[in-house]
Structure formats: C-alpha cells, structure tokens
C-alpha cells in the first residue's frame, strides 16, 4: 500500500506538482493526426494534465499548440478563425502564428510596443506514427544541456502506416490505475475468461489462442520476474504449461506512462498504449497496434475498429460505447452462462474494473500479494523519478534516451528449467527485448 502523501504524488499531474513536472520532461501525445488533418480546419481543444490548450493546422500544414486563452482578455481561442497561417481571436481580432507570435493586433495603434512584445504561449509539436506529440516542459534554455529531449523511438512510430493502427479512447479515472492494470497479468485468469460453467477457453476479443488461454485460466498465480532497462523495465509472468514447459507473458513498461499487451507470439500483431492525463480524474489512452513483419490488413483493421485486444469499441468522440454511464452494458445472463463478467470486449472489461476502483483509487486501503510485484515496481520507479527531480533537480535520464524505447512485449513457451533471462534471449534475441 502507499501512504496518503505518495498516493497524491503518484496521481496528481498538475503543472505545480512533482509528478506533473516529471511528466512534462517527456514528449506527450496530445491528439491524433486525423483530428488535425485539414489545413485551416477547425481548431481542436486539447486538455493535458490540467492545462487548457488549443491545437490547429495552419494554411501551410504546420501544427500549432497554444495556451487556450488569448493573452488580451482571456477569450478562448478554440472559437477563433483559423486563416491565412494564423489563429485569430474573434473577440478583438488578435492573430497568432504556430509559434505564438502576434501576426496582427488590429486594435493596437501602429508603433505601439505591443506589436513586439505580445505573444501567445506556444509549445513544440511533432507528428509521428499518426500521433501529434507535444513537449510541455521547460524551454531548452532552462534545461541542463540546453536542448529539448527527442521523441521516444517507440517501434510503431518508425513503421510504414500500413504496418500500424493508431487510435485513442477516453478513460474516466486516474492514469496510474490503467498502468497498474496492464502490469497485473494475474487478473487475466479471471476477468477475461469464460464463465466457470463454460468448458471452452476461446475468447475472440483476446489476442491469444485457446491453448494459451487455457494455461492462463488454469494457473491464477503467475510467478513474476522484473528486469530493469534504460527506459523502465520488462516483466515476465510465468505460468505452468504442462509437459515440463512454462508459458511466459512479457510486458514492457517505459517511462512515464507507456505499456504493452503481453500475449504476442512471433509474427502476430503487437499492442501498446500511452496514458496522458487530462485531469487527475480522467485521461486519454493512446492505443496502437503494429506488426513489423507484415501489413495489417483490412480484416484485422475491421476487428480493431470494433474493439480487439487492448482497444475498446468507441464512438466518433473516442469515448468507449460501453462505459461508466451505462454500466458497461453488463449482461447478467451472459455473466451466468457465457463470460466471467458479462461485459463484451477485453478493453471494456479492463476499463470497468479500473474505473470502478474510483476516479482516484485509495491505495492506503490495499492488501497486496506476490502477484502485485510489477505494480509495486512501477510505483517505486515513477515515484523515485518524480521525487529526484523535485528534491535534487535530477532530470529523468530516460527522456534523453529515445532509442531505449525500442522494446517489444510478447509470449513464449520454454522449458521449465530455463530462466527468464534465457527466455528473453530465445524470444527476442536480446536479454531485455530491445529491437536493433
């Protein structure tokens, strides 16, 4: 369990909090490229870690990300006119370019100092992997080495669009609950399984076949091994597979809020996500699927659109169709006779539980067990990083190591005498799952 103070530190990401300062040292997803695809199109509200921002694509296709309110009288720039390479406030016509520079101040006399001094706060952005990323931390002049960090080289961002699928989904609780749910592979033995009366282990929403699901169902107490690497750590959850073999599910965690699905065999599609707080009580989950060896075809994309793996079935607003407001459309008859939960969709089952813990779970009331080892490691890792930055000014090294984010998750079957280190070498050819 955590103390009240550490639970607050973990969950609060506002601009004046230690975790908020820590998060802002890393590039954050702030939108999907598809939301800002049109030059001079409608601006987009962007709320990140309690900050109200506005994004737009100008006439030349450049992206801008500004503070949401005009520096004149505070009118919201979301209502502005996106025209002629700038965003114009409709209150008094002040216009700003993608760097926040004032292009036109029509109610200010020529020669007045305002024309040289007025600007809107702007944030650096980059497009990669179908996502708009932003850096919300200190300027380069305030960082020890005088330059901003580079974008993390997550594998899906380096692939051709035909090899990846990217979307996002709204989550109605604190970001850390989602990270902990991903690292807790033991829950799969229950939450995502058929009802106890069902003999079959098949789950069409799960990225694993019935054989792997049988091993998960039969062994609810996986043994965990955690190995640190430069960007975070990798977790191996081992279950008995029979015939002298073990089944390993391998999850990657990278700082500050990136996770993966653990079920992929070689050649199958990988799943991952990045959590971005909106407020302390809600967040965006940027979801991605990628396959480095083949294109993701139309049939597979259709399954992803309808909710497959860690991706929920969402509406046009990226809010899951099954959500807190409708009790996730739980079907009690289905729960009795078909599925363990009565809720359709792997991701929706996860969201149901993680959101049901409360918008900010009270970790002072927990009773942890050995199967929570990865959850404990996650908390320690991110809390230590935030405290080091707040107390000593130690910048997070991972933010300056973009290549350290080239890691893969996956599954493997190995002899029960083989260690996790050797399993990693067998599965990935690298002891930490790094991609060369």
Residue, then its C-alpha position, 0 to 999 in steps of 0.5 A: x500500500x502507499x501512504x496518503x502523501x505518495x498516493x497524491x504524488x503518484x496521481x496528481x499531474x498538475x503543472x505545480x506538482x512533482x509528478x506533473x513536472x516529471x511528466x512534462x520532461x517527456x514528449x506527450x501525445x496530445x491528439x491524433x493526426x486525423x483530428x488535425x488533418x485539414x489545413x485551416x480546419x477547425x481548431x481542436x481543444x486539447x486538455x493535458x494534465x490540467x492545462x487548457x490548450x488549443x491545437x490547429x493546422x495552419x494554411x501551410x500544414x504546420x501544427x500549432x499548440x497554444x495556451x487556450x486563452x488569448x493573452x488580451x482578455x482571456x477569450x478562448x481561442x478554440x472559437x477563433x478563425x483559423x486563416x491565412x497561417x494564423x489563429x485569430x481571436x474573434x473577440x478583438x481580432x488578435x492573430x497568432x502564428x504556430x509559434x505564438x507570435x502576434x501576426x496582427x493586433x488590429x486594435x493596437x495603434x501602429x508603433x505601439x510596443x505591443x506589436x513586439x512584445x505580445x505573444x501567445x504561449x506556444x509549445x513544440x509539436x511533432x507528428x509521428x506514427x499518426x500521433x501529434x506529440x507535444x513537449x510541455x516542459x521547460x524551454x531548452x534554455x532552462x534545461x541542463x544541456x540546453x536542448x529539448x529531449x527527442x521523441x521516444x523511438x517507440x517501434x510503431x512510430x518508425x513503421x510504414x502506416x500500413x504496418x500500424x493502427x493508431x487510435x485513442x479512447x477516453x478513460x474516466x479515472x486516474x492514469x496510474x490505475x490503467x498502468x497498474x492494470x496492464x502490469x497485473x497479468x494475474x487478473x487475466x485468469x479471471x476477468x477475461x475468461x469464460x464463465x466457470x460453467x463454460x468448458x471452452x477457453x476461446x475468447x475472440x476479443x483476446x489476442x491469444x489462442x485457446x491453448x494459451x488461454x487455457x494455461x492462463x485460466x488454469x494457473x491464477x498465480x503467475x510467478x513474476x520476474x522484473x528486469x530493469x532497462x534504460x527506459x523502465x523495465x520488462x516483466x515476465x509472468x510465468x505460468x505452468x504449461x504442462x509437459x515440463x514447459x512454462x508459458x511466459x507473458x512479457x510486458x514492457x513498461x517505459x517511462x512515464x506512462x507507456x505499456x504493452x499487451x503481453x500475449x504476442x507470439x512471433x509474427x502476430x500483431x503487437x499492442x501498446x498504449x500511452x496514458x496522458x492525463x487530462x485531469x487527475x480524474x480522467x485521461x486519454x489512452x493512446x492505443x496502437x497496434x503494429x506488426x513489423x513483419x507484415x501489413x495489417x490488413x483490412x480484416x484485422x483493421x475491421x476487428x480493431x475498429x470494433x474493439x480487439x485486444x487492448x482497444x475498446x469499441x468507441x464512438x466518433x468522440x473516442x469515448x468507449x460505447x460501453x462505459x461508466x454511464x451505462x454500466x458497461x452494458x453488463x449482461x447478467x445472463x451472459x455473466x451466468x452462462x457465457x463470460x466471467x463478467x458479462x461485459x463484451x470486449x477485453x478493453x471494456x472489461x479492463x476499463x470497468x474494473x479500473x474505473x470502478x476502483x474510483x476516479x482516484x483509487x485509495x491505495x492506503x486501503x490495499x492488501x497486496x500479494x506476490x502477484x502485485x510485484x510489477x505494480x509495486x515496481x512501477x510505483x517505486x520507479x515513477x515515484x523515485x523519478x518524480x521525487x529526484x527531480x523535485x528534491x535534487x533537480x535530477x532530470x529523468x535520464x530516460x527522456x534523453x534516451x529515445x532509442x531505449x524505447x525500442x522494446x517489444x512485449x510478447x509470449x513464449x513457451x520454454x522449458x521449465x528449467x530455463x530462466x527468464x533471462x534465457x527466455x528473453x534471449x530465445x524470444x527476442x534475441x536480446x536479454x531485455x527485448x530491445x529491437x536493433 
